[in-house]
C-alpha cells in the first residue's frame, strides 16, 4: 500500500487501508455458536464475551465501517493518503 501511495500520489490517486474489527455478521454468529458449544454457554453469553474484549463493548455495524470508507473516497478526505484506519472500537490498542 505504501509503495502504491507514493507512486500514484502524483496522479492524484490516494490509497488508504481500512481495518474493521469485529462486526455483527453471520461469521461472528458462527464463531459465537462454536464458542458456546465448546464452553457450554449460551450464544448470547458467547457474544457478550466477545464484546467485553472491545473497549466500547459492542461490535461494529457494517454501516459504521461503510461511513468511514465513504468519507475516505470523498473530497473531504482529499489530503488523506497512505493511512491505516482502524475501525475497531479501540480493540487494536488493547490487544
C-alpha positions in Angstrom: 0.0 0.0 0.0 2.8 2.5 0.9 4.5 2.0 -2.4 1.4 2.5 -4.4 0.5 5.5 -2.3 3.9 7.1 -3.0 4.0 6.2 -6.7 0.4 7.2 -7.5 0.2 10.4 -5.4 1.4 12.4 -8.4 -1.6 11.1 -10.3 -4.0 12.3 -7.6 -4.7 8.7 -6.6 -4.9 8.1 -2.9 -4.5 4.8 -1.1 -5.7 4.1 2.4 -6.3 0.9 4.3 -9.4 0.3 6.4 -9.2 -2.4 9.0 -12.5 -3.2 10.6 -12.7 -5.0 13.9 -15.4 -7.4 15.0 -18.6 -6.8 13.1 -22.1 -8.1 13.7 -22.1 -10.6 10.8 -23.1 -14.2 10.2 -19.4 -15.2 10.6 -19.4 -13.8 14.1 -22.6 -15.6 14.9 -21.0 -18.8 13.7 -17.9 -18.1 15.9 -20.2 -17.4 18.9 -22.1 -20.7 18.3 -18.8 -22.6 18.3 -17.6 -20.9 21.5 -21.0 -21.6 23.1 -20.8 -25.3 22.2 -17.2 -25.6 23.4 -17.8 -23.7 26.7 -21.3 -25.0 27.3 -22.8 -21.5 27.5 -25.5 -19.7 25.5 -24.8 -17.9 22.2 -25.8 -14.6 23.9 -23.2 -15.2 26.6 -20.5 -16.0 24.0 -21.4 -12.8 22.1 -21.1 -10.8 25.3 -17.7 -12.4 26.0 -16.5 -11.3 22.6 -17.9 -7.8 23.1 -16.2 -7.5 26.5 -12.8 -7.7 24.7 -13.6 -4.4 22.9 -13.2 -1.2 24.8 -16.6 0.1 23.6 -18.1 -3.3 24.3 -20.1 -3.8 21.1 -19.4 -4.9 17.6 -19.5 -2.6 14.7 -22.3 -2.5 12.2 -21.3 -2.8 8.6 -22.9 0.7 8.0 -20.4 2.2 10.5 -17.4 0.9 8.6 -19.1 2.0 5.3 -19.3 5.5 6.7 -15.5 5.6 7.1 -15.0 4.3 3.6 -17.5 6.8 2.2 -15.6 9.6 3.9 -12.2 8.4 2.6 -13.4 8.3 -1.0 -14.9 11.8 -0.7 -13.2 15.1 -1.5 -13.4 15.9 2.2 -10.6 13.4 2.7 -8.6 14.7 -0.3 -5.4 15.1 1.8 -5.5 11.7 3.5 -3.1 9.3 1.8 -1.2 6.2 2.9 -3.0 5.8 6.2 -4.2 2.7 8.1 -7.6 3.4 9.5 -8.6 1.1 12.3 -12.4 0.9 12.7 -12.4 -1.5 15.6 -13.8 0.5 18.6 -10.3 0.5 20.2 -9.7 -3.2 20.1 -6.3 -2.9 18.4 -4.9 -0.8 21.3 -5.8 -3.4 23.9 -4.7 -6.5 22.1 
